[in-house]
Amino acid sequence: MVKRKTSITQLRDKIMEKTFQLPMWTLLLMFLLHQIALGQAYEPSRTVYGKPDLQGTWTNASITTLERNERYSGAILSDDEVIRSTNEHPQNVRLATDDNMIAGQLPDGTDLLKGRGYNAFWIDPGTKFGTINGEHRTSWIVDPADGRIPYNAAGLARKAALREKNSNFDGPETRPLAERCISTGLRTGPPMINGLYNNNYEFVQTQNYILLRTEMIRHARIIPISSQHKMSALALMFGESIAHWDDDTLVVETTNFSPMQEEVAISLTSGGSVIERFTRVSDDQIVYEFTVDDPTYYSQAWHGELSFLSTSHKVFEFACHEGNHAMSGILAGARRAEHDEQR
């Protein structure tokens, strides 16, 4: 054992001796090259006014979801796990088999409880897990560590009351916002989260504004580069957003939400806020971080991050109102049920 230690010490001394025999300029060059390699980072293309160019068409389609499904034990999948989990993922199985539905056979309604409003032809959720910093993520939420939205007791009670309200068929005002073509609560944002289809976005920027156009609900968030919220009295449906640059990261702060924003998937009151951060990390990827804070609903501010990937696909019109046969059918069915009960 003693001889082994001695040999290692001798080897180290020989290496150091040889190193210090190198010319000083060579050592300096080696040091500088090492520092450059450590600090080397992606340099984004820039607009004429010097800011990172975020413009283009992007998609966040993915089988990674906002909250971590119970089928996963951790936040990150290994390379081996991601192959198996991708092949076994319910969305991919559904796209491949259409849940073994038989052509021409009408569903019996139980499929709706499984999230089935359409057959596989009509959905486009994505087929791969999202990757951030080389890690395959099982949820976009990273804080709390369990990948779940941290509702407090009052928030859970309010959500239950909203579900009760939205189970009423008296008129369109009592139906869910997505059914009314007002908001899906996810893709439109903030924050902007992927779903079953319509996961494309168009980003346009000028020196004084950033425009985030969503395919779902066909909404455009026009955000000024400003330091002040000026529309608190209006309580906009999707809140009032302002933006600023933090070095090469675009930061968007949103407050002043409409009371209807409580009814979306990510509930927010007028006292809530969402902070979004857009950082272009490659020609093909923007890392999108978001922090949601609203003490009315949540026990803590919660944080997530997802990828927007460059796509050659276009953002198409989503004519939800024009094609909303569901609303008239639902209300007509309710009136018919009331009529039959009175007979």
N, C-alpha and C positions, 0 to 999 in steps of 0.2 A: 504493500500500500504506500509506504514512504517513497519507494523508488518511483512509483507511478506519478505521485505528486511532483517529484523532482523533475521528471521528464517533461511534464506539462509546463512547469515553470521555465525550464530551459527553452522549450519551443517558443513560448511567449516572448522571452527575452530576445531570441534570435529574430523573430518577426519585427519587434520594436526596433532592434538594431538596424535591420535592413531598411525599415521605413524611414528612419531618421537620416539614412544615408542619401535619400532622394533630395534633389534640389528643392529649395524653399518654394520656388514658383510652381513646381509640380504638385507639391502638397496643397498649395493655395488653390490651384485649379481643381484638384480632386475634391476639395472641400466645397468650392462654389458649385461644381456640377452636382454634388450630393444634395446641396441645399435647393438647387433648382428642381431636381427630381422630386424632392419632398414637397415642395410648394407648387409644383406644376398643377394647373387647374384648367378646366375648359374655358375658353374665351368666346363668349357668344357674339354673334353678329350684332351690329348696332345700328340704330336709326340715325338719321342725319343730325339729330340733336344729342347723340352720344349715349342713349340708354339702350339696354339689351332689347333686341327685337323679339317680341313675343308673338308677333302676328302670324296668322295662318289658321289652318283647320286642325283641330286636335280631338282626340277621343280618350275617354276614361273607361271604355268598355273593358270589363274584367270579371272573372269569377270570384275575385276578392270582393268582399262586401264590407259595408260600414262597420258592422259589429261582428265579432268572432262567433262563428257557429260552434255549437257544442261538440261537433265531430272532431274539432282540432284541440290539441292540448296546449299548444303554445303559439306565439306570434309569428314564428318563422318556420318554414318548411325546408328540410335539407334537400339536396339535389335528387336523392332517391325518393324521398317522400313526395316531392312535387310532381314527379312523373306519375306515381300511383294515384295521388289525390286528384290530379287533372283528369285522368282516365275515368275515375270513379265519381267525379263531381256530378250531382243531379242535373245541372244544366247541360253538361256535355252528353250525358246519357239521354236526356230528353231530346236534344238536337239530333242525336244519332238514331233514336228509336221512336221518337214522338210518343213515348210512354206506351208503345204497342197499341196505340189507338187503331181501330179498324175503319178504313175509309167508308164513309156513308153512314156509320153508326153514330147516333147522337149521344153526347155525354149525358150522364144522369144527374149532374149537379155536384157530385162529390168531388169532382176535379177542381172546383172553385176553392175548396178548403185547402187545396195543395198549391194555390197560387195560379191556377190555370184559368185564364180568361181567353186564351188563344191556343191554337196548336203551334207546334214548333216552327212552322213556316214563317210566322209573323214576328218572331222574337229575335233579338240580336244582342244578347247580353255580353258577348265576349267568350273566349274559350280558354284563356290563360290566367294564371295568378299574377297579380301585380307585383312588380319588382322595384324596390327602393334601395339604393346603395348596394345593389347586388343581392339583396335578401328577398326571398319569396314570401310575401306577407299573407297571413290568413285573415286579417282584418285591417281596415284603414285606421281604426282607433288604436293609438299606441299608449295613451294615458287616459284612463286607468289601464294598468297592465293586463287586466282580464279582457280588454278589447270590447267592453260593453258600455253603453250609455249609463252614466251614474245618476239615475233618477233619485230624488228624495221622496219622502212620503207624500208631501203635498203635490209634487209633480205627478206621481202615479195616480193620485185621486183625480187630478184635473184631466189626465189622459182618459181615465175610465169614464168621466162625465162627458167628454167629447165623443167617445165611442157611442155612448148612449144617445147623444144628440144626433149623431150621424146615422143611427139606425132607424130614424123617423122618416116616414114617406109622405109627410104632409105637403111638402113643396120642395123646390130646388134648393132653397136656402138651408134646409136641414141635411142635405146630402153632402158627402165628402168633397173636398175641393178638387181632387183629381177627377171625380165623376162629373164635376161642373166645368172642367177644362180651365180651371183657374191656376192651379199649381199642383205639381206632383210632390213637392216638399223635398225632393232629392236632387234631380238633375238641374232644376232651375236655380236652386240655392238661394242665399248662401247657407251652408257650404254646398258646393256642387258635387254630388255623389252619383255614381253610376247606377243603372237600373236595367230592366229587361230589354229595353230598346231605346232608340233615339239618344245615343250617348255622344253625339258629335257636337262640337262647339267651334265657333269662329271668333278669333281674337283680332281686334283692330285697335291700333293705338296712334295717337298724335302726341304732340308735346304736352297738351293740357288735358287729354281725356284718354281713357281706356274703355273699349266697348267689348263686352262679353256676351255673345249671342248664342243662346241655347237652342238646340233643335227641339227639345221637348217643350211643349207649350208655346214655342216660337217667341220667346221673350228675349229682349235685349237689355242688359244692364249697362247704362251709360254712366261712367264713373269719372268725376272730375279729379284731376291731380290737385288736391286742395288740403288745407290743414284744418278746416272748420266745417262742422255740420251746420247747415243753414235751413233745414226743412223739418224741424222737430214737430211743428204743429200739424204737418200733413199725414204723418204715420203711413208711409208708403207700404204697399203690399209686401214687397221684398226688402223693406228697410231702405234707409238712406246710406249709400256707400260713398266714401271718399278714399283717396289713395295717395301714397307718397312712395318715394324710392328710398330704400335702405341699402346703400351701395348698389349692387346689381340685382337686388330682390325687390319686386313690386309688392307693397303691403297695402291691402284693402281693409278698411275698418267700416263695419256696418252696424248701425243702431236704428232706433225709431221705427220699429216694425209695426205693421198693422195688427189689430186684434185678431184678424183671420190667420195670422202666422202661427197662432197656437194650434191650429187644426192640421198643420202639415206634419210630416213624419218626424222632423226635428223641430219641436215646439219652441217658440220664442215669444216673449212678451215685449212690451214697449221698453222695459228695462234691461232686455237682453242685448248681447253683442256678439258679433262674429268677426274674428280677425283672420284674413287669408293672406298667404305669402306665396308668390309665384317666382320660382328660380329656374332659369333655363340651364340645365346641366349638360346638355348635348344638343346636337342638331335635331334629334328626334324625341327629346324628352324634356318636359317641364315638371319639376317636383312641386307639388301643390300641398301646402300645409294649412291647417285650419284649427282654430281654437274657438270653442263655443262656451259662452258663459251666461248663465241666467239663474240666479238663486231661487227664483220662483219654481223652477223645474228640476234643477240639478244640484247635487250635493257638493260638486266641485266644478271648476272649469275643466273641460275635457278637450283633448288634442288628438289630431290625426294627420296623416299624410298619405297622398296617393300620387299616381303618375298620370299626366296627360301626355299621350303619345301622338306624334305627328301622323296624319293620315291623308291619303290622296282623295278620300271620299268627300263629298260636299255636304253642306248643311241644307237639308230639304225642308220645305214648308210642312208644318204639322197643323193641318186644318182640323183641329179638334172640335171647335164649336160647329163648324159647317157639317161635320160628319157625326155629330153626337146623337146617334139614334138611341143610345142606351138611356139617356135621361128621359126622353119622352116615353120610351117603353117601360121603364121602371115606374114612373108616376102613373101611366095609364094602367099598368098591372095592379098598382095599389088601389086605384079608384075602382077597378073591376072587382077586386077582392072585397072592398067595402060594400059594393053593390050586392055581391052574392051573399054577404053576411046578413043583409037586411031583408032578404027574400024569405 
